[in-house]
Amino acid sequence: MEKISIVIPCFNEEEILPFLYKELSDVIENMKKVCFEIIFVDDGSTDKTLEYIKYISKKDNYIKFLSFSRNFGQESAILAGLKFATGDYVCYMDADLQDPTCLIKDMYSILKNNSCDIVIAKRNRKGENILIRILSILFYKIFNKFTELEIEQNERNFRMFSKKVNDSILSFNEYNRYIKGIFNYIGFNKSYIEYDYIKRKKGKTKYGFKGLIKYAYSSFISWSLFPLRVPYYLSILFLILTLILFNNKMINYSYIICLFTSIEFLCIGILGSYISKMILETKKRPLYIVKEDNFDKK
């Protein structure tokens, strides 16, 4: 009998977990020819998330959990879950129930009946916050333009893939991770499944506006070298401007000096972003620390 491992990162999701558990139980009940392993990764929650996960793990032995010593972030939680997954197929999804669990059965059928290795969910974002939608569209257009990758608009983290794909994902040892970028980089045959936007039933999103901007910037410079070429392009531009304006006595050169200084600091900031990432990569710090789990020790 084939096994599906479902990886679910959690951070302060005590309100939504009972609903998620009920929906996943219904999925398992309707897929009796497959066995399941559900891996909850508690990313340093400060509410009763871990307490509830422990409770349901005592009821159902297919419920597994990892609990981090502190909050390490969603990317680290995904990585940990993928490392502990033992299924023939692996699925990971957010805990907020904005990804319909009923698609798990459809994803599995597509993987079994089609010549693809990865099935990715795409969400129709109609009904979502308009500012978030616009910024998301801009991010993916810029990301695809200035990297060698091509990520689909509205692509979600929610996906299912073969063990071979999971092994490929785990071969990446980088500290600064962007899971969508990694999935795009490794290739393999992909299929997409679409669904409409679903509002959160309970709880609040853990990514505020500032957090989303920070995550987008970090993801971009992890995969693009274009910002490092910006100082080169600017130097050529300002060399031309200097030659044009050099003999113009009407120009207030103090403004030009201020402009040049600002550009210099901008360039230093860009270089600093890359250098800081290089430093973190060379330190080889662990991406997460597991404080507690219920996996069988071998």
N, C-alpha and C positions, 0 to 999 in steps of 0.2 A: 504493500500500500504506500502510495506517495505521500510525502509530508510537505505542508506549507508552513513556513515560519512567518509570522506577522510581527514586525518590529514597530513599537509605538513609543516614541520619546514623550515624556511627561514632565511638566513643570507647573506645580500648583494647579492641578486639574481635578481636585476632589469633587467638585460639583458636577462635572460632566462624565466622570468615569462610570457611575452606575448605568447611565444611558448607553455608553459605549460598550460596556460589558454585556448588556442585554442584546444589543444589535449584533455583536460578534457571536454570541451564543446562538442566535437565530441563524446566522450564516453557517456555523458549524453543524447545526442540526439539519440544514438543507444540503450539506455536502458530505454525506456519510461514507462515500467511497474514498475520502481523503482524510488523513489524520492531520492534526494541527498542533502548532506550538506558538503560543502568543507570548512575546517577550516585551514586557513593559520596562522601559528604562527611566527610572526616576532621576531627573537631573537636578538633584539637590533641592527638592521641594521643601517649603517651610510650612505647608498646611498638612492635611491628613491624607495626601495622595498615597504615600507609601503604606500607611496603615490600611487603606482600603485595598490596595493591591495584594498585600499580605493576606487579607481576609478572603479574597476570591481565590487566591492561590491554594488555600487550604481546602476549598470546595472542589476545585478542578485541577487535576495534576498537570494539565497542559498549559497552565498559567505559570510563566517564569518571570522573574524580575531581576533587575540590577539596580542598585541604589548607589549614586555617586556621593563622594565625601563633601562635595559642594556643587554649585552650579557651574558646569563647564561649557554649556551652550548646546544648541540643537545638533550642530554638526558632529560634535563629539558623542552625543547620545546615539545618533544614527550609527556611527562607526562602531560603537560598543555593541549595539544590538546585532549588527551584521556579523561581527566577529563570533558572537555566541550562537548565531542561527545555525541549525543543523538540517534544515529542510531541503528537499529537492528543488523547491521554489521558495523565493523569499519575497515578501511584500512589506513595504513600510509605508506608514501613514501617520498623519498628525492625530492627536487625541481629541481635537475640538469638534469632531463629527461634521465638519464642513466638507468632508470627503465621504460619499455614501458607501457604507460597508457592503451593500448589495452588489457593488461592482467587483468585489473579490472573486465571486463565482464566474463572472463574465471574463475577467482577466485570465483566470486559470484556463477557461475554455479556449480563449484565443491563443494562449501559449501552447496548449496541447494540440490544437487543430490547425495552426498556421505555422509557417516557417519563420517565426520570429523568436527573439530571445528576451525582449523587454516589452512590456505593455505599460504605457504611461497615461495617466489621466489628464485631460485638459478640461478646464472649467470655463463655462460661459460666465463672464464677470458682470453681466447686467444685474444691477441691484446692489453692487458693491460700491463703497465710497468712491466718488468720482475722482478725487485727488489721487487716491491710491491707484486707481485704474490708469490715470494719465501717466503718473510717475513710473508705473510698471511697464507700460508700453515704451516710454522713453528709454528706460534702463535696458530692455532687451534689444531695442534698435541700436543703441550705442554699444552694448556688449557684443552683439553679433557683427557690428561694423568693424570694431577695433580688436577683435580676437580672431582666432582661427576656428572658432566654434560657431554653431548655428542652433541656438536653443529656441524652441517653438514658443510663440506667444501663448500665454495662459497655461503653460505647462505647470503641473503641480508636482509636489514631492511624492504624492501618492502613486505608487507603481508596483508591479510585480515582475520578477525576472528569474532566470535560471540560476542554479548553483554555480555554473561556469562564469556567469556575469558577476555574481557575488565575489567569487575568488579574484576576479580581475579588479574589482573595486577595492578589495582589501590589499591589493599589491601596491597601492599608493600610500606612501609613508609621509607625505607632506603635512606640515603643521597647520598651514593656512588652507583649510579645505572649503570647497564649494561643490557640494554633491551633484548639483545639476551639471556643472562644468565637467566633472569627472565622468558622469554617465555619457555625456556627449562626446568626450575625448576617446573613450574606449571603443566606440563604434558599436558593432553588433546590429542585428536587424530589429527595428522598432515598429510597434503598432501603437495607435492612439485610440483612446476611448473618451468620449465627451459627456459632460453632464452640466446641469444648470447650477448656478450659485445657490448655496444653502447658508442661511444665517446661523450663527452660533446659538445653540440652545441654552447653554449655561456658561458662566465664567466670562473672563475677558481675555482678549488677545495679549500675548506676552511681548509682542513687538510693537512698541510705540513708533511714532513718526521718526524720532531721532534714531531709534534702534534700526529701523528699516534703511535709513540713509547710510548709517555706519556699515551695516551688513552689505549693502549694494556696493559701496566704495571698496570695502575689503575684498569682495568677490571679484570686482573688476580688475583691480591691480594684481590679484592672484593669477589672472589669466591673460592680461594684456601688458605689452611692453610699450604701448603707444605713449603713455604719459612721459616715459623717459626720453622720447623724441621731441616732446614739446619744447624744451629749452633750445634745442637745435633750430627748430623752425622759428622760434621767437628771436633768436640771435640774428638770423638772416633778415627777418622783417625789420628789426630795429637798426641793423646796419644800413639798410636801404633808406629808412626814415632819417637816420643821422646824416647821410650824404645829401639827402634832399633838403633838409632843414638847416644844414650847417651855416649857410651864408644868409639865412633869413633873419634880419635884425628885429623883425616884429615878433618873433617867437620868445615867449617867456621860458627861458631855459630851466628855471627852478621847477616848473611843472614837469618838464621832461625828465629831470633828474629824479624827482619823486616817483614818476611812472616807472623809470628804469629800476629804481630801488625796489619798488613793489614787485615787479616781475622777477627780480633776482630772488627775493624771499619766497615767491611762489615756486620757483624752480628748486630752491633748497628744500622746501616742504615736500615736493614731489619725490625728490631723491631720498629724503628722510623716511618717507613711507615705505619705499622699497628696501632701504637699508634695515629698517626696524624688522621687516618681515624676514630678511635674510638672517638677522641675528637670532630670531625665534626659531628658524629652521635649524640653524647650527647648534643651538642649545640642546635639541632633541628631548625637550621636556615631555612627559607623558600627556597625551591628549585628554585623559580622564583618569580618575582613581576610583575604583569600586570599593565601597565601604561594606556592602552587604549584598548577598544574592542567594537564590535558592536552587542553583544548578548543582547537579550531582558532581561531586569532586572525584576526578579520576586519578 
